[in-house]
Amino acid sequence: MKVVLLLFACIITAHAGYRIPANSADFIKGLLPKYVYDSKSLTASLLTALVNNAADKLFDNIGVYALSNGLDPIALADVDQTLLGSGVRLTEGSFSGVSSFARNGNVSVTYSPDTKVLTLSLPIKFDKLSFSYKYKVSVVLISYNGVITGTISDVRVDVAVSFDFNTYKAKVESLKMTNTGKIDVTFDSGITGVVINILSELVTTVLHPLLVQIIQSTVFGVVNDVVDSVNDAIDGIFTPPSEVPPSLLFYK
C-alpha cells in the first residue's frame, strides 16, 4: 500500500513554484518530492525505471493481498452442458495462479492539463494460471469419469488508473483484456476419441470464456480495493482546501 501512496503522493504533494509543462515527464519530475528524489537528476528514462519499480512492488503486494483474501485458488462453479448430443458435468473445479502476475512492459504516465487528470497505464501479464475439474461424460448409455487439468498462458490485461486533481480522487478508468491467452488441457488416459472431442469442445466454447471472465472480475475487484484504500488514505492525509489560489498549486 505504501507503493500506491508513493505514486499518488508524488502527484499530490506539489510544492509552490513548480511548473506544469505539457510534457508529462517534466510534470511528474516537478511534482516528485525533493526528499524522495532529486528532480535535477531525474531523466525521462529514470522516471520510467522508478515508476516500473514501484509498479513491480505494487503487483507483489496485490499478489499477497489476493492470497490472503481467498482469491487464489478460486473454487469454480459446477458446469452442466450438452455437447455433440452428449451430457457433460464438471464438478469440484479449482482455478489457481491469479495472484501470480507481473508487469508486462513499461508503465506509462500521462497528464492532461485541460482536465487536470493524471493517468497510470499498467500492463499486466499472467503466466502461471492452472485449473482442474472432475468430469462425467454420458454418451448414449455409457458414462466416463475422470479429471481434466489445464493451463492458460500468455494472458494480458491493461489497467488504467487515474487521479483527478479537481476532486483529489483516484479511480479505475479501464480494464481491457488484450490477450485471452492460450489454453492447454490434459485428460485422463484411456478415454475414447469421442469423449476427447466432447471435452475439447467444452473447453473451447465454455471453459476458456468462463476462466477469462473470472480473471477480469478478480483483477477489477482487487484493483478497485486498492484504489479505495488509496482514496481513504488521501482523505486522511491530503484534504483539499475549500479555496486555494491556483498559483499556490500550479503555475500556468
N, C-alpha and C positions, 0 to 999 in steps of 0.2 A: 504494500500500500504506500510505503514511503516513496517508491519509484514513481507511482502515479502522481502523488502530490508534487514531486520534484518537477515533473513535466509541466504541470499546470502552475505551480508556484513560480517557475521561471517566467511564466507569462504574466501572472498577476502582480508580482512584487516589482513593478516598474518604478524606477527612480526618476524624479523630476530631471528634465534636461536631456532625456534620451529621445532620439528622433525615430519616427516610424517611416522608413522609406518604402517604396513599392516592392523592393526586393525582400522577400520573406526571410531569407537567410540573414540579411543585415538587421531586419526587425527583431528576430529572435536573439541575435548577438547583443543587441542593445538592451533587451529585457532580462538577460541572464544575470542573476545577482552576482555582484563582484566577489562575494565571499564564497561562491561556488566555482566560478570560472573567471579567468581574466579575459575580458572581451577583446582586448587588443590582439591576443594570440589565437583567438577563435576563428579559424578559417571555415569556409563552407564545408570542406571535407571533414574537418574535425567536428563540426556541428553534426554532420550526418553520423559520424562514428559515435558521438556522445548519445544521440537520440537512439541509435541502434542498440547501444549497450544498455541504455535504460529500458528499451523495449524487451530485450532478452531477459533482463531481471524481472520485468513485469510478467512476462509469459511464464517464467519459472514460478512466480508467486501465484499466478492464476491456476497453474497445474496443481500446486499444493492445495489451493482452495477447492478445486474440483474433487480431489481425492478425499479431503476431509469433510466434504459436504455430500457424500454419497452420489456424486455424478460420474464416478468411474470405479468399477464397472457399472453398467446400466442393465437392469433386468428388462428384457424385451417381451412385449405382449405376444400372446399366442396368436397364431395365424391359421385360418381355415380358408382354403381355396379349392376350386375345381378347375383343373387344367388338363387339357387334352383328353377330356372325358373321364378323368380320374380325380378322386378326392385326396387332398393333401392337408395334413395337420402338422403344424410346428409348435412345439412346447418347450418350456424351460430354456428360453433363449437368453443369451448374455452377450453384451457388447462392451468391449474394453479398448482403452487407448485414447479416449477423448481428452484426457489430461496431458497426453504426451504430444504437445505441438510446439512449433518453433517459428521464428521469423523466416519469411520467405522473400529475401531481398531487402532493400533499404526501406526504412520508414520515411515517408515524405511529410514535410511540414509546410503548410501554405497559410497565408493570411490575406484576408480581403479588407482593405481599408474602407471600402464602401459600406460593408455590413458589420465591420469590426468583429469578424468571426475567424478564429484560428482553427485549422483542421489538421489532425494527425491521421494519416492513412497507414494502417497496419496490415501488411500482408502476412497471412498465416498459412502454415502447411502442416498436414498430418501425415505421418509415415508409418505409424505403428498401430493401426486400427485392426481389430480382430473380432470375430463373433462366432457363436456356436448355437445350434438348435438341435433338439431331438425331433426326428421326423417320423411320420407314419403316412405311407402312400398306399391307397387302396385301388388296385387295378382289377376290375371285374370282381371276383370273389377272393382274391389273394391280397394280403396286407404285407407290406415291407416296412420294417422298423430299423432305425439306426440313428446316427449322428452326422450332422453336416457342420463342417467348420470352414472358416474362410478368413481372408484378409482383404483390406481395402488400402491401396497405396496411392500416393500422388494426389491426395485431396487438397485443394487450395481454396482459401477463403480470404476475401479482402474486407477489412473492417475500417470504417471511418468514424472517428470520434472528434467532436468539435467543442470549442469553448467560446461562448458568446460574451463579449465584453459589455454588451448592453445589459445583460441580466446576471452576469457572473455565474453562469451555469454551464455545466458540461452535459453533453448528450450523445447518444449513439446516432450518427447521421445515416449510416447504411451498413448493411451486411450482405455481401454478394458472394455466391459460390462461383468461383471462376473455373474450377475443375472438380467434377464429382468423383474422380478417381477411377482406378481400375480394380475390379473385384475378382478374386481368385478363390475357388472353393474346392474342398476335398470331401468326397463321400466315402462311406463305409465300403470296404471291398466286398465283392460277392453279389452286388445288386445287378439287375439286368439293365440292358441298354434303354429299355422303355422307361424304367424308373429314373435313370440318369437324365434322360431327356425331359421328363416331367419336372424334376428338381432343378435342372438348369433353367428351364423356362420360368420357374418360380423365382429363382434368384435374380434373373434379369428384369422381370416385369413387376415384381412385388418387393422382394427383399432389399435390393440395392436402393430403390427410391425411398423405402422406409428408413434405412440407415442414414441416407443423406439428409432426410428431414430431421432425424434425431440430432445429427451433427449441427445443423443450422440452429435448431431450437436451443441446444445446450450452449453453444458459443454465444448466442444472442443473450441468453439468460445470465451467463457468467459475466459478460461484458457490461450488461445493464447493472448488475450488482456492484461491479467495480465503479462504474460511473456514479451510481447512487452514493457510494461511500465517499467518493471524491467530493461530490456536492455537499454532503453532510460535513465533511472536514472543512471545506471552503466556507460554508455558512458559519462555522465556529471560529474560523481564523480571520478570514477576509470578508468583513461586512462592508459592502459598498456604501459610501456616504450618500445621504439624500441629495445633496447638491455639491458637486465637485467641479470647479472650473476646469474645462478641458485642458488648459495649459499646464495644470498640475500633473496630469497623467500623460499627455502626449503633446508633442509639438506638431503643428500642421506644416 
